[in-house]
């Protein structure tokens, strides 16, 4: 098969041609992930190599093949010190939205949090009267942990949920789930079909490229960890594909000096491998002394970071799709 034939594939969302923009060498990905975490042993749990494609129309980037790395990969990340945020700004925004929806309907509403983890968002929903909050998880240990805290979490998936709650769900939430799954369009389509009329799909995703990726391509925002990379245009294309109304909530981006400092820090040292703050300061100072123009280069890159309506884009978006 010719190289030209191999390069032809349609976008997951809009179906337009998506060309190869990166060919991932597993050895390089393993090196970057292990260096970022100051750990080793990733090779035994890595999936097969992939390429990254970019849609020429909507800008979606996605892995080819779209294969989730599996539980052992995520276990390696956790054991190596990788951690997800314990709090997310979008949780409060969505909690407030659920409260508004409940007051308008003047009756109990059902919220399903897919991939609920340890249940932090479910805890927030307990603050709202007449909200039935249910978490879905595939990890039995996490399910037991949540249940011991009095949370309603089930070991299930959307197929099983359909049998119990067909067309009776008011809100689905997916907190940084969409970019991890092999079939994001299919997952959201399935959830849409379980919503009441007027129901919401709420999810958050990184906006790629993130502000620091011009200088430090993030191995955690690439396959196999993230199988898809989203832009404003690709999110709008997704809403058209699902035939749903879209609203995108963008937080204020970090201040210019904070973005510069973060990007320089990522270039100077692994993001998870160094814990001592004095060691971090020494590594950053050494990097700047060795690269005296780095501050000015990074300042220019941050000034030129992607914008929407004249405003610098943040690194994450909260998306609402209404049925």
C-alpha positions in Angstrom: 0.0 0.0 0.0 1.4 3.4 -0.9 2.3 6.1 1.6 -0.4 8.4 0.0 -3.0 5.7 0.6 -1.9 5.2 4.2 -2.2 9.0 4.8 -5.9 9.1 3.8 -8.4 8.9 6.5 -11.6 10.8 7.5 -12.0 13.0 10.6 -13.8 11.3 13.5 -16.2 14.2 13.8 -16.7 15.9 10.4 -15.5 13.2 8.0 -13.2 15.5 6.1 -9.6 14.4 5.2 -7.2 14.1 8.2 -3.6 13.9 7.3 -0.7 12.5 9.4 1.1 15.2 11.3 3.2 13.1 13.7 4.5 9.5 13.6 5.0 8.4 17.2 8.0 6.3 18.0 7.2 4.3 21.2 10.8 4.6 22.4 10.6 8.4 22.2 7.1 8.5 24.0 8.4 6.1 26.7 11.5 8.3 27.2 9.5 11.5 27.5 6.8 10.0 29.9 9.4 8.3 32.1 11.5 11.5 32.2 8.5 13.6 33.1 7.7 11.3 36.0 11.2 10.3 37.0 10.2 6.7 36.7 10.8 3.6 34.6 9.1 0.4 33.4 6.6 1.9 31.0 7.7 -0.3 28.0 5.9 -3.4 29.3 2.5 -1.7 29.4 2.7 0.5 26.3 0.2 -0.1 23.4 1.4 -0.4 19.9 2.8 2.7 18.1 0.4 5.2 16.5 0.3 8.3 14.3 -1.4 11.6 15.0 -3.8 12.9 12.4 -5.2 16.4 12.0 -8.4 17.3 10.2 -7.9 20.0 7.6 -11.4 21.3 8.2 -12.2 21.4 11.9 -8.7 20.9 13.3 -9.4 17.8 15.5 -6.2 15.8 16.1 -6.6 12.1 16.9 -4.6 8.9 17.2 -4.6 6.3 14.5 -5.4 3.7 15.6 -7.7 4.9 18.3 -6.8 2.3 21.0 -7.1 3.0 24.7 -3.9 2.0 26.5 -5.6 -0.1 29.2 -5.7 -0.3 33.0 -2.0 -1.3 33.4 -0.9 1.9 31.6 -2.9 4.1 34.0 -1.8 2.0 37.0 1.8 2.7 35.9 1.0 6.5 35.7 -0.5 6.5 39.2 2.3 4.4 40.7 4.9 6.7 39.1 3.5 9.8 40.7 1.1 11.2 38.1 -2.0 12.8 39.6 -5.2 14.4 38.3 -6.4 17.6 40.0 -8.5 17.1 43.2 -10.6 20.1 42.3 -11.6 21.6 38.9 -13.2 25.0 38.3 -15.7 23.5 36.0 -17.3 21.4 38.8 -18.6 24.5 40.5 -19.9 25.9 37.2 -21.8 22.7 36.4 -23.1 22.4 39.9 -24.6 25.9 39.6 -26.1 24.9 36.2 -27.7 21.8 37.8 -29.2 24.0 40.5 -30.8 26.3 37.9 -32.1 23.4 35.9 -33.7 21.8 39.0 -35.4 25.1 40.0 -36.8 25.5 36.5 -38.2 22.0 36.3 -39.4 22.2 39.9 -38.9 18.5 40.4 -36.1 16.1 41.0 -33.4 15.8 38.3 -31.0 13.0 37.6 -27.3 13.7 37.0 -24.9 11.0 35.7 -21.2 11.6 36.2 -19.3 9.2 33.9 -15.9 8.2 35.1 -16.6 9.7 38.5 -13.3 8.7 40.1 -13.4 9.2 43.9 -16.6 11.1 43.7 -15.5 14.7 44.3 -18.1 16.2 41.9 -20.8 13.9 43.3 -20.1 15.4 46.7 -20.7 18.9 45.3 -24.0 17.9 43.9 -25.2 16.8 47.4 -25.4 20.5 48.2 -28.4 20.8 45.8 -31.9 19.6 46.9 -33.8 17.2 44.7 -30.8 16.1 42.6 -30.2 12.4 42.2 -26.5 12.2 41.5 -25.2 8.8 40.2 -21.6 8.0 39.4 -20.4 5.4 36.8 -17.0 3.8 37.2 -15.3 0.7 35.8 -12.8 0.4 38.7 -14.4 -1.8 41.4 -12.0 -0.5 44.1 -13.1 3.1 43.4 -16.7 2.1 43.4 -16.3 0.6 46.9 -14.5 3.7 48.1 -17.3 5.9 46.9 -20.0 3.7 48.4 -18.3 3.7 51.7 -18.6 7.5 51.6 -22.3 7.3 51.0 -22.2 8.1 47.3 -24.4 6.4 44.7 -21.8 4.9 42.4 -22.4 1.9 40.2 -20.0 -0.4 38.4 -21.4 0.0 35.0 -21.3 1.6 31.5 -23.7 3.4 29.3 -25.1 0.2 27.8 -26.1 -1.0 31.2 -27.4 2.4 32.2 -29.7 2.5 29.2 -31.8 -0.4 30.6 -32.4 1.5 33.9 -32.7 5.2 32.9 -33.7 5.4 29.2 -34.7 9.0 28.3 -34.9 9.9 32.0 -31.5 11.6 32.5 -31.3 15.4 32.8 -27.5 15.9 32.8 -24.5 13.8 31.8 -21.0 14.9 32.9 -17.7 13.8 31.5 -14.8 15.5 33.3 -11.7 15.0 31.1 -13.0 11.7 29.8 -13.7 12.6 26.1 -10.0 12.9 25.2 -9.2 9.5 26.7 -11.7 7.2 25.0 -11.4 5.3 21.7 -14.8 6.4 20.4 -15.6 9.9 21.8 -18.3 10.6 19.2 -20.0 7.2 19.9 -19.9 7.7 23.6 -21.5 11.2 23.5 -24.1 10.0 20.9 -25.1 7.2 23.3 -25.4 9.6 26.2 -27.4 12.1 24.1 -30.0 9.3 23.3 -30.5 8.8 27.1 -31.3 12.5 27.8 -34.6 14.0 28.3 -35.6 16.7 25.8 -33.7 19.8 27.0 -31.1 17.7 28.8 -27.4 18.5 28.8 -24.1 16.8 28.0 -21.5 18.7 30.0 -17.8 17.9 29.5 -14.4 19.5 29.8 -11.4 19.0 27.6 -8.0 20.6 27.1 -7.8 23.1 24.3 -4.9 22.1 22.1 -2.3 23.3 21.8 -2.1 24.4 25.4 -0.3 27.6 26.1 3.0 25.9 27.0 3.0 23.4 24.2 4.7 25.8 21.7 7.8 25.3 23.8 7.2 21.9 25.6 5.1 19.4 23.7 3.1 17.7 26.4 3.5 13.9 26.3 0.4 13.6 28.5 -1.7 15.5 26.0 -0.8 13.0 23.2 -1.4 9.3 22.5 -1.6 7.0 24.2 -2.7 9.1 27.2 -4.9 11.5 25.2 -6.3 9.9 22.1 -7.9 13.1 20.8 -6.9 16.8 20.9 -9.7 19.4 20.7 -10.1 22.9 19.4 -13.0 25.4 19.4 -13.7 24.6 15.8 -13.7 20.8 16.4 -16.0 21.2 19.4 -18.5 23.2 17.2 -18.2 20.5 14.5 -19.0 17.9 17.1 -22.2 19.7 18.1 -23.3 19.7 14.5 -22.6 16.0 14.2 -24.6 15.3 17.3 -27.4 17.8 16.2 -27.2 19.6 19.6 -26.9 23.2 20.6 -23.5 24.2 22.0 -22.3 26.6 24.6 -18.6 26.9 25.5 -17.6 28.3 28.9 -14.0 29.5 29.0 -12.3 30.5 32.2 -10.0 33.5 32.3 -6.5 32.4 31.1 -3.6 32.6 33.5 -1.8 35.9 33.6 1.0 36.4 31.1 3.8 36.2 33.6 2.3 32.9 35.1 2.1 31.3 31.6 5.7 32.3 30.9 6.9 31.0 34.3 5.0 27.7 33.8 6.4 27.1 30.3 10.0 27.9 31.4 9.6 25.5 34.3 8.4 22.7 32.1 11.4 23.2 29.8 13.8 23.3 32.8 12.6 20.2 34.7 10.2 17.3 34.7 6.7 18.3 35.8 6.3 15.4 38.3 9.8 14.2 39.0 10.9 17.0 41.3 9.0 17.7 44.6 11.3 20.0 46.6 10.5 23.6 45.8 14.1 24.8 46.4 15.3 22.2 43.9 12.7 23.4 41.5 13.9 27.0 41.9 17.5 26.0 41.4 16.7 24.1 38.2 14.6 27.0 36.8 17.3 29.6 37.6 20.0 27.4 36.1 17.9 26.9 32.9 17.4 30.7 32.5 21.2 31.4 33.1 22.1 28.8 30.5 19.4 30.2 28.1 19.4 34.0 28.7 17.1 34.7 25.8 14.5 32.1 26.9 12.4 34.6 28.9 12.0 36.9 25.8 11.4 34.0 23.5 8.7 32.6 25.8 7.2 36.0 26.4 6.7 36.5 22.6 5.2 33.0 22.3 2.7 33.6 25.0 1.7 37.0 23.6 1.1 35.2 20.3 -0.9 32.3 21.8 -4.2 31.5 20.1 -7.0 33.9 20.7 -10.8 34.0 20.3 -12.6 37.3 19.8 -9.4 39.1 20.8 -9.0 37.2 24.1 -6.2 34.7 24.8 -7.6 31.2 25.0 -7.2 29.3 28.2 -5.9 25.7 28.4 -9.3 24.1 29.0 -12.9 24.5 28.0 -16.2 23.5 29.6 -18.7 22.5 27.0 -22.5 22.2 27.2 -24.5 20.4 24.5 -28.3 20.7 24.8 -30.6 18.2 23.3 
